[in-house]
Structures are given as structure tokens and as C-alpha cells.
């Protein structure tokens, strides 16, 4: 007569789990293996997210914006499009659309910069409104003004990246000369000698010097080394009096950058209603996904490969659980035969052993997740503790070496030395669904290993097993 109900499965499984913990260390090792995998993967992914999201946000907030509206012409604007009012009117109308946070016009061009005591150095200069930081909160959050102010109200003011200022030997209040090398901008308004002996104001026709009013740091080395900001008025002056300055590109920030397609649809409807052409040779509207496709794709691939490589630890732990469960099944063949003789089905007997995998998976995922989250949320403190422990050990070795008459020359240890790495502290960012995925990966690796290991239960014949009992 078959066994009734399922309550006996939990009772028998509980007995097996408790006896297994006392008689074999394999379960403890399996739990520790899963816990180690969950902890390591949580911390590694959190740090990788911190670096990658820092790069991505710096690019989107400073350089590419969420959406870019390019190719506008004077005909696309109002009859007063050559004045500031025409462009500002378009900005205001775009800013009022749903989901749009800010609209900022800008132009950019390549230049050569030179200080009084330095050789020329190439840089990218972005021309923005003088009140850009007030109009674009995201830009203001990412540009840390180390010295001075973001002051572009004078057309001959300039704000430099910290590393660019260091390479040019420039400090706050110093003067430097600028020459466009794009070919699109002339120097007629400012003189013809940009990098010669009269570059800093000696002579009637010399180029007027730019005054450094601020030095910024974005924590993105490319921008800090190769970027500078001037005002849109400066860009118009550099274009020369006989050159019609092109309409600036409009950088658009969204309240939610993941809703970029919805924002593009709203803008296209607005452009169509305003009579602005969106033909292939007309206005171009581009999302951040398209503008940075190659770079962001490389970051996703890097993260995926790291996830897979570190996740291999779960395969190793799963194999350990598989072998341990197979051994348990062989050791309990008589008990399995007895359960089968009493009417237990193959699935019910397999669930007895799968329950062991469930316990191991839950315990391992929980024990790894808690310290993993604690470390991930306190990465700087964790690395300071690690550096302090290592440096204390080095101090003891140096002291012992000095007592023995040796050379105590070991230097202090630093995980991320500022002389080598361009960071002040280790960033960390946790994404909830990734943390859940890591925990489930460890949990189900134990369950699957236990399920496949208990497959021999179905081949157990009660008559054969109990023949000699």
C-alpha cells in the first residue's frame, strides 16, 4: 500500500541532514563554498558596477548627454534665429516636454593650448552657456571645481581640467593662448599670431590671452587631461566676424535615461509640429545608446565575462555536492529500498535528498550574502582595514629586521596607490536584481547538484536491496 501524505518526506530529510552534518564535513564545506562564491561575486560585481557606472555617468552627464539634437539650421528656428532669443525659445519649448530635465546648447572644437612656460598641448574645448551649471544639475554634480569658479561670463575666461592644467603648468589666474586646429574656426577676430612670440599679448595684432578662472576634476582621466570649457560667446568670437556661426548642438537630459526612446518620440512629434525637418539630411536626433554603442558594449562584455569567470566557483561547489550526495545515496541503499517497499515513489525518495541540497543552498547563499552586502556597502572602510592589517604586518617585519641588523626597507602597502591609479577611493554600487541573481545562482546550483545525484534512487529495486536483510 503506497505511503500516504508528504509529511514523512520532511521528517526523513531532516533526520538525514542532521546526521550528515555530524558524520561528514562535506555539507559544511559545501555551505562554505557557496557562501564564498556569493560573497566574492557580490563584492566583485559591486566594485565593477561602481567603476563602470562612474564612467558611464561621467560620459552621459559631461560629454554625450542622454539625447543630442544636431543639424539645426537658421531656417529651422524662428525668423530671429540668429539672435539668442530664437535658440532660447526652442530650448524653452523642448524643456517643457514630458520627461525632459534640461536642455543645454554647446559647441566643441579642437585647439592647441599653451601657457607661458609650457609647450603647446592639444585639447577639446566645449563652448557652453555661462550659466551651464545652473541649467544642468547633472553637469554640476559631476564637475568638481577644485580651484576657483566655473566663471565664463567674460568671453576670455576659460576653465581647465585638473590634469590639463598640471601638464600646462597652469594655476588659477594664469593666462594661456588658444589656437583652433579644426580649420572651421578662424583667428581673424583675435589676431593671427596664436602660438608665436606675440601669443600672450605682445604686439598690436597678437591673440588676447585667456584667463583661467577655474580648474575642475571629473574623476574621468580623459576629461581631466584633455578638456576645457569656454562660453558660447567665445566660440562666436573665435569663428570670426565674417563667418556665420553654426547653430549649437542641443544636449538633452532626461529625468530617466532608460526612457530615451519615449523621449525621442516626444521630441520628434514636437519637431514635426514645429515644421522642422527630420529627414536624413536634416536634423539628427541621437540617443546615448547609439552615440556610445561601442564603449558601452565593451563594458557589458567585460562585466559578463567577469560574472562567468567568478561564477565558475559554483560549478566546483556543485560538483562537490553532487559527489557527496551520490555517496549518501549509495550508503543508504537499504533505507531507500525499505522506503520503496513501503510504497514511496521515486520522486518522493529523491525529494528527501533534494531537501539536503535546499538546506545547503539556503545556508550558503544566506551566509555569503550578508557579509557580501556589508563589505560592498563599506568598500573604502574594508580596504582601509585590509591595508592597515598588511601595513601592521610589514611594520612588525621591519622592526624584527632592524633588531636582527637587517635593512628595514619594506614600504607601506596600498591596494590602489594614488601614484598608480587615478582614483581617490574604491567605488561600489549594488544593483538589486543582480544581487538576487547571484543568490539564486548559488541556491539553485546546490539544488540541481542534489537532484542529479539522487538519480540513482530510481534504479533501486526493493527486492534486490532487501534480499539479504
C-alpha positions in Angstrom: 0.0 0.0 0.0 1.6 3.3 -1.0 2.7 5.8 1.7 0.1 8.5 2.3 0.8 12.2 2.6 4.1 14.1 2.2 4.9 15.0 5.8 7.2 12.0 6.1 9.5 13.4 3.4 10.4 16.4 5.6 10.8 14.2 8.6 13.2 11.8 6.9 15.1 14.6 5.1 15.6 16.4 8.4 17.0 13.2 10.0 19.4 12.7 7.1 20.6 16.4 7.2 21.2 16.4 10.9 23.0 13.0 10.8 25.0 14.1 7.7 26.3 17.2 9.5 27.6 15.1 12.4 29.1 12.3 10.3 30.6 14.1 7.2 32.3 17.5 6.7 31.2 17.6 3.1 28.0 19.5 3.9 29.8 22.2 5.9 32.4 22.5 3.1 29.6 22.8 0.5 27.9 25.6 2.5 31.2 27.4 2.9 31.9 27.0 -0.8 28.5 28.6 -1.9 28.9 31.3 0.8 32.4 32.1 -0.6 31.1 32.3 -4.1 28.1 34.5 -3.3 30.3 36.8 -1.1 33.1 37.1 -3.8 30.7 37.6 -6.7 28.6 40.2 -4.8 31.7 42.3 -3.8 33.3 42.0 -7.3 30.2 42.9 -9.2 29.5 45.8 -6.8 33.0 47.2 -7.3 32.8 46.7 -11.1 29.4 48.4 -11.1 31.0 51.3 -9.2 33.7 51.8 -11.8 31.5 51.2 -14.8 28.6 53.4 -13.6 31.0 56.1 -12.7 32.4 56.1 -16.2 29.0 55.9 -17.8 27.5 58.7 -15.8 30.6 60.9 -16.4 30.2 60.4 -20.1 26.4 61.0 -20.1 26.4 64.0 -17.8 29.5 65.7 -19.2 30.0 64.7 -22.8 27.3 62.9 -24.7 24.1 63.8 -22.8 21.1 61.5 -22.9 19.9 62.8 -26.3 21.6 65.0 -28.8 19.8 67.2 -31.3 22.2 68.2 -34.1 21.9 69.7 -37.6 19.7 72.6 -36.8 19.9 75.4 -39.2 18.8 79.1 -39.1 15.7 78.1 -41.2 14.7 75.6 -38.6 14.4 78.3 -35.9 12.3 81.4 -35.9 12.9 84.5 -38.0 15.1 85.8 -35.3 17.2 82.6 -35.2 20.5 84.5 -35.5 19.8 86.1 -32.1 19.9 84.3 -28.8 16.1 84.7 -28.4 15.4 82.3 -31.3 17.6 79.5 -29.8 16.4 80.1 -26.3 12.8 79.9 -27.4 13.5 76.4 -28.9 15.3 75.4 -25.7 12.3 76.5 -23.5 9.8 74.7 -25.7 11.9 71.5 -25.6 12.3 71.8 -21.8 8.6 71.8 -21.3 8.1 68.4 -23.0 7.3 65.5 -20.6 10.3 63.6 -19.2 12.9 66.2 -20.2 15.0 67.6 -17.3 17.3 70.1 -19.1 18.4 71.4 -22.5 21.8 72.8 -22.9 23.3 74.2 -26.2 27.0 73.6 -26.8 29.7 73.6 -29.5 33.1 71.9 -29.3 36.3 72.2 -31.3 39.9 71.0 -31.0 42.5 73.6 -30.1 46.2 74.0 -29.1 46.7 75.5 -25.7 50.0 77.0 -24.4 50.9 78.6 -21.1 53.8 81.0 -20.6 56.3 78.2 -19.7 54.9 75.2 -21.4 54.9 73.7 -24.9 51.6 73.6 -26.8 49.2 70.8 -26.0 46.1 69.7 -27.8 42.7 69.8 -26.0 39.0 69.7 -26.8 37.2 72.9 -25.9 33.5 72.8 -25.3 31.6 76.1 -25.5 28.6 76.2 -23.2 26.4 79.0 -21.8 28.0 80.9 -18.9 25.2 79.6 -16.6 25.6 76.0 -17.7 26.0 74.6 -14.1 22.7 76.3 -13.0 20.9 75.0 -16.1 22.3 71.5 -16.0 22.3 69.9 -12.5 23.9 66.7 -13.8 26.9 68.5 -15.2 27.3 70.5 -11.9 27.2 67.2 -9.9 30.0 65.6 -12.0 32.3 68.6 -12.3 34.1 69.1 -9.0 35.6 72.6 -9.1 38.9 72.1 -7.3 40.1 75.7 -7.6 38.3 78.9 -8.5 34.8 79.0 -10.0 33.1 77.9 -13.2 33.1 81.6 -14.4 32.6 82.0 -18.1 30.8 85.4 -18.0 33.8 87.1 -19.6 34.4 85.9 -23.2 38.1 85.4 -22.4 37.7 83.2 -19.4 38.4 79.5 -19.6 38.0 76.5 -17.2 40.5 73.7 -17.4 40.7 70.1 -16.3 43.0 69.5 -13.4 45.4 67.2 -15.3 45.5 69.5 -18.3 46.3 72.4 -16.0 49.1 70.4 -14.4 50.6 69.4 -17.8 50.5 73.1 -18.9 52.0 74.3 -15.6 48.9 76.5 -15.2 47.4 77.7 -12.0 44.3 79.7 -11.1 44.5 83.2 -12.6 47.3 82.4 -15.1 46.9 83.2 -18.8 47.2 80.9 -21.7 46.8 81.2 -25.5 44.5 79.2 -27.7 44.5 78.3 -31.4 41.8 76.3 -33.1 43.1 73.4 -35.2 39.9 72.3 -36.7 40.0 74.6 -39.7 36.4 75.6 -39.2 37.3 78.5 -36.8 39.3 81.5 -37.8 41.5 83.8 -35.7 40.7 87.0 -37.6 38.8 88.5 -34.7 41.7 87.9 -32.3 44.8 88.2 -34.4 46.9 85.9 -36.5 49.8 85.0 -34.2 48.4 82.4 -31.9 51.5 80.4 -30.8 54.3 82.7 -31.8 56.3 85.1 -29.8 53.4 87.5 -29.5 50.9 84.9 -28.4 50.3 86.4 -25.0 49.6 90.0 -25.9 52.9 91.4 -27.1 52.1 93.4 -30.3 49.1 95.0 -31.7 47.7 92.1 -33.7 48.5 89.4 -31.1 45.9 87.0 -29.8 44.5 88.0 -26.5 45.2 85.7 -23.6 42.6 83.6 -21.9 42.4 83.8 -18.1 42.0 80.5 -16.1 39.1 81.2 -13.7 38.5 77.6 -12.6 40.1 74.1 -12.5 37.7 71.1 -12.5 38.1 67.4 -11.8 35.6 64.9 -13.1 37.4 61.7 -11.9 37.4 60.6 -15.5 41.0 60.9 -16.7 40.3 61.6 -20.3 38.2 64.7 -19.5 40.5 66.0 -16.8 43.5 65.7 -19.1 42.0 66.9 -22.4 39.0 69.1 -21.8 38.4 72.8 -21.2 35.3 75.0 -21.1 34.6 78.4 -22.7 31.4 80.3 -23.3 29.3 80.2 -26.4 30.1 83.9 -26.8 33.8 82.9 -27.0 33.1 80.4 -29.7 31.2 83.0 -31.7 34.2 85.4 -31.4 36.6 82.6 -32.5 34.5 82.0 -35.6 35.5 85.5 -36.8 33.3 88.4 -37.8 32.9 87.2 -41.4 31.9 83.6 -40.5 28.3 82.6 -39.7 28.5 80.5 -36.6 26.5 77.2 -36.8 23.6 76.6 -34.6 24.9 74.8 -31.5 24.1 71.2 -30.7 21.4 70.8 -28.1 22.3 68.4 -25.3 19.2 67.0 -23.7 19.0 65.4 -20.3 16.0 63.1 -19.4 14.6 62.5 -15.9 15.0 58.8 -16.6 17.7 58.0 -19.2 16.3 54.5 -19.7 13.2 56.1 -21.2 15.3 57.5 -24.1 13.1 56.0 -26.8 10.0 57.7 -25.3 11.8 61.0 -25.1 12.9 60.7 -28.7 9.3 60.1 -29.8 8.1 63.2 -27.9 10.8 65.3 -29.5 10.1 64.0 -33.0 6.4 64.9 -32.5 7.4 68.4 -31.4 9.8 68.8 -34.4 7.1 67.7 -36.8 4.5 70.1 -35.3 7.1 72.9 -35.5 7.8 72.2 -39.1 11.4 71.2 -38.5 12.6 68.5 -40.9 13.8 65.2 -39.5 14.9 63.9 -43.0 18.3 62.1 -43.4 20.0 65.3 -44.5 18.2 67.4 -41.9 18.0 67.3 -38.1 19.7 64.3 -36.3 18.3 63.1 -33.0 20.6 60.5 -31.3 20.3 58.5 -28.1 23.1 57.8 -25.7 22.8 54.1 -26.5 23.7 54.8 -30.2 26.3 57.5 -29.5 28.3 55.3 -27.2 27.4 51.9 -28.5 31.0 50.5 -28.9 32.2 51.7 -25.4 29.1 50.6 -23.5 29.1 47.3 -25.4 32.7 46.7 -24.3 31.7 47.4 -20.7 28.8 44.9 -20.8 31.0 42.2 -22.3 33.7 42.8 -19.6 31.0 42.5 -16.9 29.5 39.4 -18.4 32.9 37.7 -18.7 33.8 38.6 -15.1 30.4 37.2 -13.9 31.0 33.9 -15.7 34.6 33.5 -14.6 33.9 34.2 -10.9 30.6 32.1 -11.2 32.7 29.1 -12.0 33.2 28.6 -8.3 29.5 27.5 -8.1 30.2 24.7 -10.7 33.1 23.5 -8.5 30.8 23.6 -5.4 28.0 21.9 -7.3 30.3 19.0 -8.3 31.3 18.7 -4.6 27.7 18.5 -3.6 27.0 16.0 -6.4 29.7 13.6 -5.3 28.7 13.9 -1.6 25.1 13.2 -2.4 25.9 10.2 -4.6 27.9 8.8 -1.8 25.0 9.3 0.6 22.6 7.6 -1.8 24.9 4.6 -2.0 25.3 4.4 1.7 21.6 4.5 2.3 20.5 1.9 -0.3 18.9 -0.3 2.3 16.9 2.6 3.7 15.9 3.6 0.2 14.8 0.0 -0.6 12.7 0.0 2.6 11.0 3.3 1.7 10.3 2.0 -1.8 8.9 -1.3 -0.3 6.6 0.8 1.9 5.2 2.4 -1.3 7.2 5.6 -1.6 7.5 6.8 -5.2 10.8 7.6 -7.0 10.1 11.3 -6.9 9.3 11.3 -3.2 12.5 9.5 -2.3 14.5 11.9 -4.5 12.9 14.8 -2.7 14.4 13.5 0.6 17.9 14.0 -0.8 17.0 17.2 -2.7 15.9 18.7 0.6 19.5 18.4 1.7 20.5 20.5 -1.3 17.9 23.1 -0.5 19.3 23.4 3.1 22.9 23.7 1.7 21.8 26.3 -0.9 19.8 28.4 1.6 22.5 28.3 4.2 25.3 29.1 1.7 23.5 31.9 0.0 22.5 33.5 3.2 25.9 33.2 4.9 27.6 34.7 1.8 25.0 37.4 1.1 25.1 39.1 4.5 28.9 39.7 4.7 28.9 40.4 0.9 26.4 43.3 1.4 28.3 44.6 4.4 31.6 44.7 2.5 30.0 46.1 -0.7 28.4 48.9 1.2 31.6 49.7 3.1 34.3 49.1 0.5 36.5 52.1 1.4 36.5 51.0 5.1 37.2 47.4 4.2 40.2 48.3 2.1 41.5 50.7 4.8 41.2 47.8 7.3 43.0 45.5 4.8 45.8 48.0 4.2 46.1 48.6 7.9 46.4 44.9 8.7 49.0 44.4 5.9 51.0 47.5 6.9 51.0 46.4 10.6 52.5 43.1 9.5 55.1 45.0 7.4 55.9 47.2 10.4 56.5 44.1 12.5 58.8 42.6 9.9 60.7 45.9 9.6 61.1 46.1 13.3 62.2 42.5 13.5 64.6 43.0 10.6 66.1 46.1 12.4 66.6 44.2 15.6 68.5 41.4 13.7 70.7 44.0 11.9 69.0 43.8 8.5 67.6 46.5 6.3 64.1 47.6 7.2 63.2 48.8 3.7 59.8 47.4 3.1 57.4 50.2 2.0 53.8 50.6 3.1 51.2 48.7 1.2 48.4 50.4 -0.7 45.8 48.4 -2.7 45.1 51.3 -5.0 48.0 53.8 -4.8 47.2 57.3 -6.0 50.6 57.3 -7.8 49.4 54.5 -10.0 45.6 54.6 -10.1 43.5 57.7 -10.9 41.0 57.2 -8.1 40.6 58.6 -4.6 38.6 55.7 -3.2 37.1 52.4 -4.4 33.6 53.0 -5.8 30.9 50.5 -5.1 27.3 50.2 -6.5 24.8 47.4 -5.9 22.0 46.7 -8.3 19.2 44.7 -6.6 18.3 42.4 -9.4 22.0 41.4 -9.8 22.3 40.6 -6.1 19.2 38.5 -6.3 20.5 36.7 -9.4 23.8 35.9 -7.6 22.0 34.5 -4.6 19.7 32.4 -6.7 22.6 31.1 -8.8 24.3 29.8 -5.6 21.0 28.4 -4.3 20.0 26.5 -7.5 23.5 25.2 -8.1 23.1 23.2 -4.8 19.5 22.0 -5.7 20.5 20.9 -9.2 23.5 19.0 -7.9 21.4 17.2 -5.3 18.7 16.4 -7.9 21.1 14.8 -10.4 23.0 13.0 -7.7 19.8 11.4 -6.4 19.0 10.0 -9.9 20.2 6.5 -8.8 17.2 6.2 -6.5 15.1 5.3 -9.5 17.3 2.3 -10.2 17.0 0.9 -6.8 14.9 -2.4 -6.8 13.5 -3.0 -3.3 13.6 -6.8 -3.8 17.3 -6.7 -4.7 18.2 -4.3 -2.0 16.4 -6.2 0.8 17.3 -9.7 -0.3 19.9 -10.2 2.3 18.3 -8.1 5.1 
